[in-house]
Amino acid sequence: MTSLPFWNPVICIIAFVILIAIACLFRSRGQKKYKEGTAQTEIFLSGEEPPAVEQRHIKSHNIYWGFFQTLKEYYDPTVRAHTGIINDFIIWLIAIAALTAVILLIASLT
Amino acid sequence: MVVTSGTALGAVIGTIGLAAFGIFCGLLYKGFDRKIAAHMQSRIGPPIIQPFLDVSKFMIKDSVQPERALTWLYNAAPIVSLASVITVLLYLPFGGLTFTPILSGYGDLILVVYLLILPALAMVAGGFASSSPFATVGAQRKMVTMMSYEFPLAVVAIAIAWKLNQLYPGESVFGLAFIYSHPLWGHVGPAGIIGMLLLLFSIFVVTPGQLATVPFDIDEASPEIAEGLTAEYSGRNFALFYLADAAKMVAVGTLTVALFFPYDLSPLIGISGPVGSFIDFVFFLLKLFLVTTLTVTLTRVAVARLKISQVPTIYWGATTAIALVGLILLVVPN
């Protein structure tokens, strides 16, 4: 026995497949029919006309909106720092390399 | 580990039995939750068996598939959600020390933490597949919530395993059966006790997020986005999500009990054998009920729903900081 985490994926997948079968069996006991092509299958949008299908999905940029909003004090300066100008990136590279060298120097002296 | 045909058959029967009992307990707890919440708000509330009646009604209602939905994914999501929650139960010490997890030795605490993501991911996939604007907003919110609570939950899990490794080096400290049989409270000093309490508080904050209950039910937010993720689900598909939610309540509660309240009653009162096991099982269900009532029922009655932009602040800020302080207090020798 080891103190490291352990996992047997084969057993996990077998158990998962068995449970999928049980869930499918249970689902098959339910009502299968519905009124296709009627108002029943229209999207519910509180009485509003649903937008076109291609406009219903959230754009990938907005998927993590909650994070961007919460961490905007971090993101805003970070985005501003990404100017796209190669000179700026080189300055960042030199600055970080210099900082790393100083840290390593201090670490080697202590 | 060698798997014989007898062991495999026993595991399959055990899996079916655990699935049935886990769902039964989950629905029962849902009934208690609704009843207790109603009484706290000076209402009579539905009967305790209402969740069972709900499921039986869902099964006879039309299972509508919205037009333009991605049908295969829309139908598969509830099945995957339920199956993955029950898979988690197979690794947990459900019922106390006498009842070894069915898949004990094949997965550990880290696996359970990751597997708990699967039901939520299935719901997100189902929400996106349903082609509903409400559901896609709900799915987006669910993703953000999920990513937020994983961090403090991981800190809690690592803290417990780290301390156990200090006390029992070389042992299987990530195994749920091992964690359940080695309570920490008696092996830590005053600072460690405070650390454990902080970690317990953190997992109490994480639980409503895991279960999408108030104040973290932003992905459903009935008055705002009409149940969000499940806005377009009905009939048997919705029934599966409902059952998955009930079973997840049991799974998350069992995880909390295993990490923080791994005590049995039988050694204390000096009863062993089948009677002792039965007493321990009842005691376990009682602990599960208390944990669920505290983290779900009392919380959802006492507080209001948060905004989605507040959720990462609470989880990544305060809750993670509290969990990290708890970790430090727990693992630093004192």
Interface residues (C-beta under 8 A of the other chain):
Chain A: M1 T2 S3 L4 P5 F6 W7 N8 I11 C12 A15 F16 I18 L19 I20 I22 A23 C24 F26 R27 R29 G30 Q31 K32 K33 Y34 K35 Q40 T41 E42 I43 F44 L45 S46 P50 P51 V53 R56 H57 I58 N62 I63 Y64 W65 G66 F67 Q69 T70 L71
Chain B: M1 V3 A11 V12 T15 I16 A19 F58 M59 I60 K61 D62 S63 V64 Q65 P66 E67 R68 P78 I79 V80 L82 A83 S84 I86 T87 L90 L103 G105 Y106 G107 D108 L109 I110 L111 F128 S131 S132 P133 F134 T136 V137 A139 Q140 R141 M143 V144 T145 M147 S148 N165 P169 G170 E171 S172 V173 F174 G175 A226 A231 E232 G235 R236 N237 A239 L240 L243 I308 S309 Q310 V311 P312 T313 W316
